[in-house]
């Protein structure tokens, strides 16, 4: 079953949490990995930065995703690596 199909079965207190998870599952590879920035997530979901971070935290606490920050050689941030865990 695809990540997107599994996502539809999950229940959340807030619909926005499911929206964020669906957006991630829609763009992940077969291993459940996706490299994406907060700005790209904001554009995909039409959510504000604070809202994306709030619901990302919920998904992390529920152990549905892992987020690994990525950095350039000069220390600057680039897209984070997301892993779907469900």
MMTF fields as JSON, N, C-alpha, C and O atoms, coordinates in Angstrom:
{
  "mmtfVersion": "1.0.0",
  "mmtfProducer": "UNKNOWN",
  "numBonds": 343,
  "numAtoms": 344,
  "numGroups": 86,
  "numChains": 1,
  "numModels": 1,
  "chainsPerModel": [1],
  "groupsPerChain": [86],
  "chainIdList": ["A"],
  "bondAtomList": [4, 2, 8, 6, 12, 10, 16, 14, 20, 18, 24, 22, 28, 26, 32, 30, 36, 34, 40, 38, 44, 42, 48, 46, 52, 50, 56, 54, 60, 58, 64, 62, 68, 66, 72, 70, 76, 74, 80, 78, 84, 82, 88, 86, 92, 90, 96, 94, 100, 98, 104, 102, 108, 106, 112, 110, 116, 114, 120, 118, 124, 122, 128, 126, 132, 130, 136, 134, 140, 138, 144, 142, 148, 146, 152, 150, 156, 154, 160, 158, 164, 162, 168, 166, 172, 170, 176, 174, 180, 178, 184, 182, 188, 186, 192, 190, 196, 194, 200, 198, 204, 202, 208, 206, 212, 210, 216, 214, 220, 218, 224, 222, 228, 226, 232, 230, 236, 234, 240, 238, 244, 242, 248, 246, 252, 250, 256, 254, 260, 258, 264, 262, 268, 266, 272, 270, 276, 274, 280, 278, 284, 282, 288, 286, 292, 290, 296, 294, 300, 298, 304, 302, 308, 306, 312, 310, 316, 314, 320, 318, 324, 322, 328, 326, 332, 330, 336, 334, 340, 338],
  "bondOrderList": [1, 1, 1, 1, 1, 1, 1, 1, 1, 1, 1, 1, 1, 1, 1, 1, 1, 1, 1, 1, 1, 1, 1, 1, 1, 1, 1, 1, 1, 1, 1, 1, 1, 1, 1, 1, 1, 1, 1, 1, 1, 1, 1, 1, 1, 1, 1, 1, 1, 1, 1, 1, 1, 1, 1, 1, 1, 1, 1, 1, 1, 1, 1, 1, 1, 1, 1, 1, 1, 1, 1, 1, 1, 1, 1, 1, 1, 1, 1, 1, 1, 1, 1, 1, 1],
  "groupList": [{"groupName": "UNK", "atomNameList": ["N", "CA", "C", "O"], "elementList": ["N", "C", "C", "O"], "formalChargeList": [0, 0, 0, 0], "bondAtomList": [1, 0, 2, 1, 3, 2], "bondOrderList": [1, 1, 2], "singleLetterCode": "X", "chemCompType": "L-PEPTIDE LINKING"}],
  "groupTypeList": [0, 0, 0, 0, 0, 0, 0, 0, 0, 0, 0, 0, 0, 0, 0, 0, 0, 0, 0, 0, 0, 0, 0, 0, 0, 0, 0, 0, 0, 0, 0, 0, 0, 0, 0, 0, 0, 0, 0, 0, 0, 0, 0, 0, 0, 0, 0, 0, 0, 0, 0, 0, 0, 0, 0, 0, 0, 0, 0, 0, 0, 0, 0, 0, 0, 0, 0, 0, 0, 0, 0, 0, 0, 0, 0, 0, 0, 0, 0, 0, 0, 0, 0, 0, 0, 0],
  "groupIdList": [1, 2, 3, 4, 5, 6, 7, 8, 9, 10, 11, 12, 13, 14, 15, 16, 17, 18, 19, 20, 21, 22, 23, 24, 25, 26, 27, 28, 29, 30, 31, 32, 33, 34, 35, 36, 37, 38, 39, 40, 41, 42, 43, 44, 45, 46, 47, 48, 49, 50, 51, 52, 53, 54, 55, 56, 57, 58, 59, 60, 61, 62, 63, 64, 65, 66, 67, 68, 69, 70, 71, 72, 73, 74, 75, 76, 77, 78, 79, 80, 81, 82, 83, 84, 85, 86],
  "secStructList": [7, 7, 2, 2, 2, 2, 2, 2, 2, 7, 7, 7, 1, 1, 2, 2, 2, 2, 2, 2, 2, 2, 2, 2, 2, 2, 2, 7, 7, 6, 6, 1, 3, 3, 3, 3, 7, 2, 2, 2, 2, 2, 2, 2, 2, 6, 7, 7, 2, 2, 2, 2, 2, 2, 2, 2, 2, 2, 2, 2, 2, 6, 6, 1, 3, 3, 3, 3, 3, 3, 3, 7, 6, 6, 1, 7, 3, 3, 3, 3, 3, 3, 3, 3, 7, 7],
  "xCoordList": [0.846, 0.0, 0.899, 1.903, 0.554, 1.359, 1.278, 0.362, 2.258, 2.247, 0.998, 0.409, 0.6, -0.577, -1.84, -2.683, -1.972, -3.146, -3.162, -4.219, -1.994, -1.919, -2.243, -2.831, -1.866, -2.113, -3.603, -4.042, -4.382, -5.828, -6.499, -7.534, -5.917, -6.517, -6.281, -6.994, -5.284, -4.924, -5.91, -6.445, -6.145, -7.051, -6.228, -5.277, -6.594, -5.89, -6.893, -8.043, -6.428, -7.271, -7.518, -8.599, -6.498, -6.597, -6.473, -5.55, -7.365, -7.266, -5.977, -5.472, -5.452, -4.237, -3.048, -2.158, -3.033, -1.969, -1.99, -0.942, -3.184, -3.307, -2.911, -2.281, -3.269, -2.886, -1.368, -0.848, -0.662, 0.793, 1.36, 2.268, 0.835, 1.318, 1.005, 1.833, -0.168, -0.518, 0.414, 0.818, 0.748, 1.657, 3.026, 3.644, 3.504, 4.79, 4.703, 5.595, 3.628, 3.508, 3.334, 3.698, 2.79, 2.583, 3.903, 3.982, 4.93, 6.202, 7.365, 8.51, 7.098, 8.196, 8.532, 7.747, 9.713, 10.098, 9.598, 8.885, 9.961, 9.473, 9.942, 9.299, 11.051, 11.59, 10.98, 11.311, 10.097, 9.462, 10.309, 10.106, 11.26, 12.151, 11.78, 11.37, 11.93, 11.704, 12.611, 12.755, 13.217, 13.993, 13.144, 12.812, 12.795, 11.918, 12.152, 12.468, 11.997, 12.165, 10.808, 9.753, 10.869, 9.643, 8.912, 7.684, 9.651, 9.036, 8.261, 7.16, 8.838, 8.134, 6.885, 5.842, 6.987, 5.802, 4.717, 3.528, 5.145, 4.179, 3.464, 2.254, 4.202, 3.603, 2.673, 1.615, 3.06, 2.232, 0.91, -0.139, 0.982, -0.188, -0.962, -2.074, -0.362, -0.935, -1.071, -1.963, -0.172, -0.15, 0.977, 1.938, 0.856, 1.911, 3.036, 2.886, 4.152, 5.341, 5.084, 5.454, 4.461, 4.187, 3.274, 3.477, 2.289, 1.36, 2.066, 1.818, 2.941, 3.703, 4.547, 4.562, 5.252, 6.076, 5.236, 5.637, 4.082, 3.211, 2.773, 2.844, 2.328, 1.808, 2.93, 2.746, 4.087, 5.263, 5.637, 5.982, 5.565, 5.874, 4.91, 5.326, 3.634, 2.632, 2.995, 2.938, 3.366, 3.724, 4.984, 5.09, 5.923, 7.14, 6.796, 7.274, 5.974, 5.584, 4.81, 4.928, 4.025, 3.272, 4.123, 3.644, 5.401, 6.364, 5.914, 6.072, 5.346, 4.938, 5.987, 6.059, 6.798, 7.881, 9.124, 9.046, 10.269, 11.534, 12.003, 11.842, 12.585, 13.109, 14.579, 14.936, 15.419, 16.858, 17.286, 17.249, 17.697, 18.167, 19.418, 20.251, 19.545, 20.693, 21.41, 20.778, 22.752, 23.561, 24.547, 25.018, 24.849, 25.901, 27.254, 27.32, 28.32, 29.673, 29.983, 30.755, 29.383, 29.645, 28.752, 28.807, 27.933, 27.082, 25.68, 24.852, 25.397, 24.058, 23.058, 23.419, 21.791, 20.742, 20.26, 20.185, 19.939, 19.262, 18.034, 17.706, 17.346, 16.134, 16.41, 17.512, 15.396, 15.499, 15.17, 14.487, 15.663, 15.348, 14.245, 14.422, 13.11, 11.97, 11.893, 12.142, 11.55, 11.335, 9.973, 9.685, 9.134, 7.828, 8.02, 8.696, 7.429, 7.659, 6.448, 6.473, 5.41, 4.205, 4.027, 3.062],
  "yCoordList": [-1.17, 0.0, 1.243, 1.279, 2.23, 3.444, 4.269, 4.106, 5.158, 6.04, 6.911, 7.164, 7.364, 8.237, 7.481, 8.033, 6.229, 5.428, 5.179, 5.236, 4.903, 4.687, 5.956, 5.905, 7.081, 8.368, 8.635, 9.163, 8.273, 8.514, 7.765, 8.205, 6.629, 5.831, 6.408, 6.065, 7.283, 7.819, 8.883, 9.636, 8.938, 9.935, 10.965, 10.614, 12.231, 13.319, 14.259, 14.36, 14.95, 15.942, 17.137, 17.725, 17.488, 18.636, 18.182, 17.435, 18.607, 18.254, 18.764, 18.157, 19.865, 20.439, 19.485, 19.449, 18.723, 17.745, 16.71, 16.331, 16.253, 15.282, 15.921, 15.27, 17.175, 17.889, 17.912, 17.655, 18.218, 18.251, 16.866, 16.729, 15.849, 14.486, 14.017, 13.359, 14.348, 14.003, 14.697, 14.096, 15.944, 16.676, 16.021, 15.908, 15.589, 14.891, 13.548, 13.196, 12.796, 11.472, 11.559, 10.632, 12.649, 12.847, 13.067, 12.822, 13.522, 13.861, 12.975, 13.25, 11.928, 11.076, 9.985, 9.689, 9.401, 8.28, 6.971, 6.993, 5.838, 4.535, 4.204, 3.425, 4.786, 4.544, 5.482, 5.396, 6.372, 7.301, 8.517, 9.164, 8.833, 9.969, 11.134, 10.945, 12.331, 13.54, 14.645, 14.826, 15.376, 16.565, 17.763, 17.961, 18.563, 19.693, 20.776, 20.479, 22.005, 23.124, 23.503, 23.133, 24.24, 24.741, 25.65, 25.618, 26.447, 27.341, 26.545, 26.933, 25.433, 24.589, 23.971, 23.89, 23.533, 22.991, 24.05, 23.763, 25.28, 26.375, 26.587, 26.809, 26.518, 26.704, 25.55, 25.769, 24.321, 23.148, 23.151, 22.8, 23.552, 23.431, 24.729, 24.733, 25.834, 27.178, 27.522, 28.273, 26.959, 27.227, 28.197, 28.314, 28.895, 29.78, 28.991, 27.81, 29.657, 29.022, 28.446, 27.306, 29.223, 28.77, 27.544, 26.608, 27.544, 26.415, 25.162, 24.07, 25.305, 24.155, 23.573, 22.358, 24.434, 23.942, 23.285, 22.265, 23.86, 23.296, 21.876, 20.972, 21.682, 20.374, 19.391, 18.178, 19.911, 19.06, 18.47, 17.293, 19.297, 18.833, 17.735, 16.765, 17.874, 16.845, 15.53, 14.471, 15.588, 14.372, 13.722, 12.496, 14.526, 13.99, 13.327, 12.23, 13.985, 13.433, 12.125, 11.236, 12.005, 10.773, 9.708, 8.619, 10.044, 9.135, 8.688, 7.532, 9.655, 9.395, 9.899, 9.425, 10.863, 11.368, 11.617, 11.801, 11.616, 12.082, 13.211, 13.156, 14.237, 15.36, 15.533, 15.682, 15.509, 15.694, 16.961, 17.009, 17.995, 19.214, 18.916, 18.101, 19.572, 19.404, 20.75, 21.806, 20.695, 21.914, 21.862, 20.792, 23.032, 23.157, 23.116, 23.169, 23.022, 23.006, 24.283, 24.255, 25.405, 26.668, 26.852, 27.895, 25.852, 25.902, 26.412, 26.398, 26.862, 27.348, 26.206, 25.085, 26.497, 25.477, 25.27, 26.21, 24.041, 23.684, 22.881, 22.779, 22.306, 21.546, 20.486, 19.945, 20.207, 19.127, 17.799, 17.757, 16.732, 15.392, 14.84, 14.702, 14.527, 13.972, 12.479, 12.038, 11.718, 10.279, 9.929, 10.219, 9.3, 8.845, 7.504, 6.612, 7.372, 6.2, 5.285, 4.355, 5.513, 4.69, 3.741, 2.977],
  "zCoordList": [0.0, 0.0, 0.0, 0.711, -0.769, -0.871, 0.411, 1.218, 0.579, 1.748, 1.749, 2.8, 0.572, 0.48, 0.905, 1.611, 0.482, 0.859, 2.364, 2.992, 2.944, 4.393, 5.154, 6.234, 4.603, 5.239, 5.387, 6.409, 4.375, 4.412, 5.56, 6.063, 5.984, 7.045, 8.442, 9.385, 8.574, 9.885, 10.337, 9.523, 11.631, 12.221, 12.982, 13.681, 12.846, 13.51, 14.158, 13.731, 15.206, 15.871, 14.95, 14.955, 14.156, 13.262, 11.804, 11.477, 10.937, 9.518, 8.871, 7.927, 9.374, 8.811, 8.981, 8.132, 10.062, 10.275, 9.161, 8.638, 8.8, 7.71, 6.38, 5.546, 6.174, 4.956, 4.801, 3.715, 5.876, 5.822, 5.528, 4.708, 6.185, 5.96, 4.532, 3.902, 4.03, 2.651, 1.652, 0.657, 1.916, 1.037, 1.016, -0.043, 2.169, 2.228, 1.509, 0.736, 1.761, 1.154, -0.358, -1.081, -0.828, -2.257, -3.001, -4.205, -2.3, -2.935, -2.503, -2.863, -1.745, -1.269, -2.291, -3.192, -2.126, -2.985, -2.372, -1.369, -2.961, -2.495, -1.088, -0.384, -0.677, 0.666, 1.704, 2.886, 1.274, 2.202, 2.524, 3.552, 1.651, 1.875, 0.967, -0.179, 1.497, 0.702, 1.23, 2.439, 0.307, 0.647, 0.269, -0.9, 1.274, 1.011, 2.062, 3.214, 1.659, 2.588, 3.189, 2.674, 4.274, 4.899, 3.907, 3.827, 3.162, 2.173, 1.12, 0.729, 0.665, -0.31, 0.313, -0.337, 1.572, 2.252, 2.405, 2.27, 2.688, 2.793, 1.46, 1.432, 0.364, -0.97, -1.329, -1.918, -0.979, -1.29, -0.523, -1.063, 0.742, 1.624, 1.804, 2.331, 1.359, 1.557, 3.041, 3.436, 3.856, 5.288, 5.609, 4.849, 6.739, 7.205, 7.858, 8.171, 8.056, 8.611, 10.011, 10.292, 10.871, 12.242, 12.22, 12.994, 11.354, 11.25, 10.752, 11.263, 9.763, 9.266, 10.397, 10.595, 11.144, 12.249, 13.344, 13.906, 13.647, 14.686, 14.323, 15.156, 13.097, 12.698, 12.358, 12.458, 11.958, 11.797, 13.159, 13.259, 14.201, 15.562, 15.999, 16.632, 15.669, 16.002, 15.317, 15.943, 14.041, 13.297, 13.867, 13.901, 14.306, 14.927, 16.263, 16.553, 17.066, 18.375, 18.229, 19.072, 17.169, 16.918, 16.234, 15.917, 16.012, 15.38, 13.978, 13.588, 13.24, 11.863, 10.869, 9.736, 11.305, 10.463, 11.313, 12.527, 10.637, 11.203, 10.308, 9.089, 10.917, 10.144, 10.505, 11.674, 9.48, 9.675, 8.938, 7.708, 9.695, 9.026, 8.195, 8.592, 7.057, 6.168, 6.053, 6.078, 5.924, 5.872, 4.711, 4.326, 4.162, 3.16, 3.86, 5.089, 3.094, 3.66, 4.436, 5.395, 4.024, 4.723, 5.948, 6.6, 6.268, 7.46, 7.217, 8.127, 6.005, 5.684, 5.585, 5.228, 5.905, 5.85, 4.427, 3.635, 4.122, 2.872, 3.249, 4.432, 2.27, 2.57, 3.63, 3.722, 4.418, 5.407, 4.733, 3.71, 5.32, 4.854, 5.743, 6.953, 5.138, 5.856, 5.57, 4.448, 6.579, 6.4, 6.976, 8.137, 6.151, 6.612, 7.331, 6.82, 8.507, 9.347, 9.472, 10.279, 8.716, 8.869, 7.716, 7.688]
}
